[in-house]
Every structure is written in C-alpha cells, then in structure tokens.
C-alpha cells in the first residue's frame, strides 16, 4: 500500500507539471503595470507572475512536509511496544 500511495502521488505531480498552463495570478494593479512594461519591451511581468506562483505554492509545501513528518512519526510511535 505504501508503494501505491507514493506512485499515486508521483503521478499526480507529473500530471500537474506536464499539464501546466499559463496562469493569470496577478491583482489588477500588478497586471496593468506588468502589461505596460511588456509593451515597452521589458520582461518584469514574467518574473512578477512567477514570483506570485512561488509564493502561492510555498504554504502547501510547508503544510505537506509537516503532515508527512507527522505521519511518519505517528506510524513509528504506533509500532513501538508498550512496556
């Protein structure tokens, strides 16, 4: 069962990475500023959008890591014999 969960998780991650589309993850003011910069030949809009997506992903990564560590420690605690 453990290998099945790992395989399922890797499959979901692969599908999310491969099926990625460009996302519009900007507030209206940031979007207006980035669009005007791109029209003038700049590239600040692309970096701004990438930064927003990284900030969006970070809390999920932290919570997922804490959940995994909790699960692994809880599993080890349940396997210990009571004395």
C-alpha positions in Angstrom: 0.0 0.0 0.0 2.9 2.4 0.7 4.3 2.0 -2.8 0.8 2.6 -4.2 0.5 5.9 -2.3 3.9 7.0 -3.5 3.1 6.0 -7.1 -0.2 7.9 -6.9 1.5 11.0 -5.5 4.2 11.0 -8.2 1.5 10.5 -10.9 -0.5 13.5 -9.6 2.6 15.7 -9.5 3.6 14.6 -13.0 0.2 15.4 -14.4 0.2 18.8 -12.7 3.6 19.7 -14.0 3.0 18.4 -17.6 -0.5 19.8 -17.8 0.5 23.2 -16.6 -0.9 26.2 -18.4 -0.1 29.8 -18.1 -2.0 31.2 -15.1 -3.2 34.7 -14.5 -2.1 35.2 -10.9 -2.0 38.9 -10.5 -4.0 41.7 -9.0 -5.4 44.3 -11.4 -2.8 46.9 -10.5 0.1 44.5 -10.9 -1.4 43.2 -14.1 -1.7 46.7 -15.6 1.9 47.5 -14.6 3.2 44.3 -16.0 1.3 44.6 -19.3 2.6 48.2 -19.8 6.1 47.0 -19.0 5.8 44.2 -21.6 4.5 46.5 -24.2 7.6 48.7 -23.7 9.9 45.7 -24.3 10.5 44.9 -20.6 10.3 41.4 -19.0 9.3 42.4 -15.5 5.8 40.9 -15.9 7.1 37.4 -16.4 9.2 37.5 -13.3 6.3 39.0 -11.3 3.9 36.2 -12.3 6.5 33.5 -11.5 7.1 35.1 -8.1 3.4 35.1 -7.3 3.1 31.5 -8.2 6.1 30.6 -6.0 4.5 32.4 -3.0 1.2 30.6 -3.7 3.0 27.2 -3.7 5.1 27.6 -0.6 2.4 27.2 2.1 1.2 24.0 0.5 4.8 22.7 0.5 5.3 23.6 4.2 2.0 22.0 5.3 2.6 18.9 3.2 6.1 18.5 4.7 4.7 18.9 8.2 1.9 16.4 7.5 4.4 13.9 6.1 6.7 14.2 9.1 3.7 13.9 11.5 2.5 10.8 9.6 5.9 9.1 9.7 6.5 9.8 13.4 2.9 8.7 14.3 3.5 5.5 12.4 6.8 4.8 14.2 5.1 5.6 17.6 2.2 3.1 16.9 4.7 0.3 16.1 6.6 0.7 19.4 5.6 -2.0 22.0 4.1 -0.7 25.3 6.2 -1.6 28.4 
